[in-house]
Amino acid sequence: MVLSGRAEYVPMEPMSNEHARPRGSGDDSSRPPVREPTHAERCRTLVEQARSATLCTVAREPSGYPYGSLVTVAVDAQGRPLMLLSELAEHTGNLHARAEASVLLTEALGSHDQPLALGRVTLLGRCSKVDANEAPAAREVFLAKQPSASYYVDFKDFAFYRLEPEALRYVGGFGRMSWVTPDDYRSAEPDPLTAAAPGILAHMNDDHAAASLVYARVLAGVGEATAATMTAVDRYGFDLAVTTPSGPRATRVAFDEPVATSDEVRSAMVELVKRARAGVT
């Protein structure tokens, strides 16, 4: 997941190309799977980032057709989408007639050169007005994510609506998709590195291309790699886009233990560099 801006990240010490030694044939098909976020965790991370969504309701006229509209959104601690809707809006009238709805949330458009490679999740469930006793809490959560709504949040014709997920469909780009159960989704946590990830990636790709190459060659077993770019980082490890004479490849390297802060990422990557220099996988 890509966000704008560079977070505070303590740089690694530079590593020279002499440590990027090829190792092995590059065929890592027999290597054990590398831990990565579950689809439920990816959903929670994506939803936590979203600020807008497509709300689909069941149209009253023409009857029965899906009706899609753009809405601003925030999510509560359980990952349930909250929306501040006008009672005059078509989608609100649709919800009064039928509560069945879905909300589509995506990674930011423009964060990938291929739109269909963007991560997205569709949450399906019943969407209804938030009870009066829960409205103050919903208001606080929503305005924390949507401060520009403060000038109309108290208008009499606006109210908070919340979708209770009953099913989720996750698509993480090409070849990565599944249905996620509501229980798995509710128990998952957003990735703690989401805000720091852009700065980490920029620093590694700008200043430590040699390190990424040795990660690919030694730790990921892509011995024929000629270049490597870090494309994602999360609590469990990082993804690499690798260039080889036979074509591009994608691979992943895991941290020894899950991390939660930029400092922990730095320590983990330094340890991996030492291991790679020693030729230890």
C-alpha positions as CSV (number, residue, x, y, z in Angstrom):
1,M,0.0,0.0,0.0
2,V,1.4,3.4,-1.0
3,L,0.8,6.7,0.8
4,S,2.2,10.1,0.0
5,G,5.0,11.7,1.9
6,R,8.2,10.4,3.5
7,A,7.9,9.3,7.1
8,E,10.8,9.7,9.6
9,Y,13.1,6.8,9.0
10,V,16.6,6.3,10.4
11,P,18.9,5.4,7.4
12,M,20.9,2.3,7.2
13,E,24.7,2.6,6.8
14,P,25.5,2.4,3.0
15,M,26.5,-1.0,1.7
16,S,28.9,-1.4,-1.2
17,N,28.2,-3.6,-4.3
18,E,31.0,-6.0,-3.3
19,H,28.6,-7.6,-0.8
20,A,25.9,-8.4,-3.5
21,R,27.3,-11.8,-4.5
22,P,25.2,-14.2,-6.5
23,R,24.2,-17.4,-4.7
24,G,22.5,-20.4,-6.1
25,S,20.7,-21.0,-9.4
26,G,17.9,-18.5,-8.7
27,D,15.2,-21.2,-8.6
28,D,13.5,-20.6,-5.3
29,S,10.4,-22.7,-6.0
30,S,11.5,-25.2,-3.3
31,R,12.0,-22.5,-0.7
32,P,9.4,-22.5,2.2
33,P,6.7,-19.9,2.0
34,V,7.6,-16.5,3.4
35,R,5.1,-15.0,5.9
36,E,3.1,-12.1,4.6
37,P,-0.1,-10.4,5.7
38,T,-3.3,-12.4,5.5
39,H,-6.0,-11.1,3.2
40,A,-8.0,-10.1,6.2
41,E,-5.1,-8.0,7.4
42,R,-4.7,-6.5,4.0
43,C,-8.4,-5.6,4.0
44,R,-8.1,-3.9,7.4
45,T,-5.1,-2.0,6.3
46,L,-6.7,-0.8,3.0
47,V,-9.9,0.2,4.7
48,E,-8.1,2.1,7.4
49,Q,-6.4,4.2,4.6
50,A,-9.6,4.9,2.6
51,R,-11.2,8.4,2.6
52,S,-13.7,7.9,-0.2
53,A,-15.7,4.9,-1.4
54,T,-18.3,3.8,-3.9
55,L,-21.6,3.1,-2.1
56,C,-23.9,0.7,-4.0
57,T,-27.5,0.6,-3.0
58,V,-30.6,-1.1,-4.5
59,A,-32.3,1.4,-6.7
60,R,-36.0,2.2,-6.2
61,E,-36.3,3.6,-9.7
62,P,-35.6,1.8,-11.9
63,S,-36.4,-0.9,-9.4
64,G,-33.8,-3.5,-8.5
65,Y,-30.8,-2.1,-10.3
66,P,-27.5,-1.4,-8.4
67,Y,-27.0,2.3,-7.8
68,G,-23.5,3.5,-7.3
69,S,-22.5,6.8,-5.7
70,L,-19.3,8.4,-4.4
71,V,-19.2,9.0,-0.7
72,T,-16.7,10.0,1.9
73,V,-16.0,7.4,4.5
74,A,-14.3,6.6,7.8
75,V,-14.1,3.3,9.7
76,D,-14.6,2.6,13.3
77,A,-12.5,0.4,15.6
78,Q,-14.3,-2.7,14.3
79,G,-13.5,-1.8,10.7
80,R,-17.1,-0.8,9.9
81,P,-17.5,1.9,7.3
82,L,-19.2,5.1,8.5
83,M,-20.8,7.6,6.1
84,L,-22.4,11.0,6.7
85,L,-25.3,11.0,4.3
86,S,-27.9,13.6,3.3
87,E,-31.5,12.4,3.8
88,L,-32.2,14.1,0.5
89,A,-29.7,11.9,-1.4
90,E,-30.9,9.1,-3.7
91,H,-28.8,6.5,-2.0
92,T,-30.2,7.4,1.4
93,G,-33.7,6.9,0.1
94,N,-32.6,3.6,-1.4
95,L,-31.3,2.5,2.0
96,H,-34.6,3.4,3.7
97,A,-36.3,1.1,1.3
98,R,-33.7,-1.7,1.4
99,A,-30.7,-1.8,3.7
100,E,-28.7,-4.2,1.6
101,A,-25.6,-2.4,0.3
102,S,-22.0,-2.7,-0.5
103,V,-19.0,-0.3,-0.2
104,L,-16.0,-0.5,-2.5
105,L,-12.8,0.9,-1.2
106,T,-9.5,1.0,-3.2
107,E,-6.0,2.1,-2.9
108,A,-5.4,5.6,-4.1
109,L,-5.8,6.0,-7.9
110,G,-2.6,6.8,-9.5
111,S,-0.5,4.9,-6.9
112,H,0.1,2.2,-9.6
113,D,0.7,2.5,-13.3
114,Q,-1.9,-0.2,-13.9
115,P,-5.2,0.5,-12.3
116,L,-6.2,-3.1,-12.1
117,A,-3.1,-3.8,-10.0
118,L,-4.6,-1.6,-7.2
119,G,-5.7,-3.3,-4.1
120,R,-9.5,-3.1,-3.4
121,V,-12.1,-4.6,-1.1
122,T,-15.9,-4.8,-1.3
123,L,-17.7,-5.0,1.9
124,L,-21.3,-6.3,1.7
125,G,-23.9,-6.0,4.4
126,R,-26.8,-4.1,5.7
127,C,-26.4,-0.3,6.0
128,S,-28.5,1.6,8.4
129,K,-28.7,4.9,10.4
130,V,-26.5,5.0,13.5
131,D,-28.6,5.0,16.7
132,A,-28.8,8.4,18.5
133,N,-26.9,7.1,21.5
134,E,-24.0,6.0,19.2
135,A,-24.0,9.2,17.0
136,P,-21.5,11.2,19.2
137,A,-18.9,8.5,18.9
138,A,-19.5,8.1,15.2
139,R,-19.2,11.9,14.8
140,E,-15.8,11.9,16.5
141,V,-14.5,9.0,14.4
142,F,-15.8,10.5,11.2
143,L,-14.4,14.0,11.8
144,A,-11.0,12.6,12.7
145,K,-10.8,11.3,9.1
146,Q,-13.0,13.9,7.4
147,P,-12.3,17.3,9.1
148,S,-13.8,19.2,6.1
149,A,-17.2,17.7,7.0
150,S,-17.3,19.8,10.2
151,Y,-19.2,22.6,8.5
152,Y,-22.2,20.4,7.7
153,V,-22.0,17.6,10.1
154,D,-24.7,19.1,12.3
155,F,-27.1,20.0,9.6
156,K,-30.5,18.5,10.3
157,D,-30.8,16.7,7.0
158,F,-27.5,14.7,7.5
159,A,-27.1,11.6,9.6
160,F,-24.5,8.9,10.1
161,Y,-25.0,5.5,8.4
162,R,-22.9,2.4,9.1
163,L,-22.4,-0.8,7.1
164,E,-22.2,-4.0,9.1
165,P,-20.0,-6.4,7.0
166,E,-21.5,-9.7,6.3
167,A,-19.1,-10.7,3.5
168,L,-15.9,-9.2,2.0
169,R,-14.3,-9.7,-1.4
170,Y,-10.6,-8.8,-1.5
171,V,-8.6,-8.3,-4.7
172,G,-5.0,-7.4,-4.2
173,G,-4.1,-6.9,-7.9
174,F,-3.4,-9.6,-10.5
175,G,-3.8,-13.2,-9.1
176,R,-4.4,-12.2,-5.5
177,M,-8.1,-12.5,-4.4
178,S,-10.4,-14.2,-2.0
179,W,-13.5,-14.0,0.1
180,V,-12.7,-12.9,3.7
181,T,-15.0,-13.9,6.5
182,P,-16.4,-11.1,8.8
183,D,-14.9,-12.8,11.8
184,D,-11.4,-12.9,10.3
185,Y,-11.8,-9.3,9.2
186,R,-12.9,-8.1,12.6
187,S,-10.0,-9.8,14.4
188,A,-7.4,-8.5,12.0
189,E,-5.4,-5.4,12.7
190,P,-4.2,-2.7,10.2
191,D,-0.5,-2.9,9.4
192,P,1.4,-0.6,11.8
193,L,3.9,0.4,9.1
194,T,1.3,1.9,6.7
195,A,2.3,5.6,7.4
196,A,6.1,4.9,7.5
197,A,6.2,2.6,4.5
198,P,6.6,5.3,1.8
199,G,9.7,6.8,3.5
200,I,11.2,3.4,4.1
201,L,10.7,2.4,0.4
202,A,12.1,5.7,-0.9
203,H,15.1,5.5,1.4
204,M,15.9,1.9,0.5
205,N,15.4,2.4,-3.3
206,D,17.3,5.7,-3.4
207,D,20.2,4.9,-1.1
208,H,20.4,1.2,-0.7
209,A,19.9,-0.5,-4.1
210,A,22.9,-2.7,-3.3
211,A,21.2,-4.0,-0.2
212,S,18.1,-4.8,-2.0
213,L,20.1,-6.7,-4.6
214,V,21.9,-8.8,-2.0
215,Y,18.6,-9.5,-0.3
216,A,17.3,-10.8,-3.6
217,R,20.4,-12.8,-4.5
218,V,21.2,-14.3,-1.1
219,L,18.1,-14.3,1.1
220,A,15.5,-14.8,-1.6
221,G,17.6,-17.2,-3.6
222,V,17.4,-15.3,-6.9
223,G,21.0,-15.8,-7.7
224,E,20.9,-14.4,-11.2
225,A,19.3,-11.1,-10.1
226,T,20.9,-8.0,-11.7
227,A,18.8,-5.4,-9.9
228,A,16.1,-5.2,-7.3
229,T,13.6,-2.6,-6.2
230,M,11.7,-2.8,-2.9
231,T,8.0,-2.4,-3.7
232,A,6.3,-2.9,-0.4
233,V,7.1,-3.3,3.3
234,D,4.9,-4.5,6.2
235,R,5.2,-5.9,9.7
236,Y,6.3,-9.3,8.4
237,G,8.8,-8.4,5.7
238,F,9.1,-6.8,2.3
239,D,8.5,-7.4,-1.4
240,L,11.1,-7.0,-4.2
241,A,10.7,-6.6,-7.9
242,V,13.8,-8.3,-9.3
243,T,15.4,-8.0,-12.8
244,T,17.0,-11.1,-14.2
245,P,18.4,-12.1,-17.6
246,S,15.3,-14.3,-18.1
247,G,12.8,-11.5,-17.2
248,P,11.3,-9.8,-14.2
249,R,10.4,-11.7,-11.0
250,A,8.7,-10.9,-7.8
251,T,10.0,-12.2,-4.5
252,R,9.7,-11.6,-0.8
253,V,12.0,-11.6,2.3
254,A,10.7,-12.0,5.8
255,F,11.8,-10.4,9.0
256,D,12.7,-12.8,11.8
257,E,9.9,-11.3,14.0
258,P,7.0,-8.9,13.2
259,V,8.0,-5.2,13.5
260,A,5.9,-2.2,14.3
261,T,8.1,0.9,14.0
262,S,10.6,2.5,11.7
263,D,13.4,1.8,14.2
264,E,12.4,-1.8,14.4
265,V,12.5,-2.0,10.6
266,R,15.9,-0.5,10.5
267,S,17.2,-3.0,13.1
268,A,15.7,-5.9,11.2
269,M,17.1,-4.9,7.8
270,V,20.6,-4.3,9.3
271,E,20.4,-7.9,10.7
272,L,19.4,-9.2,7.3
273,V,22.3,-7.4,5.6
274,K,24.7,-9.0,8.1
275,R,23.2,-12.4,7.4
276,A,23.4,-11.8,3.6
277,R,27.0,-10.7,3.8
278,A,27.8,-14.0,5.5
279,G,25.8,-15.9,2.9
280,V,23.4,-17.3,5.4
281,T,19.7,-17.8,4.4
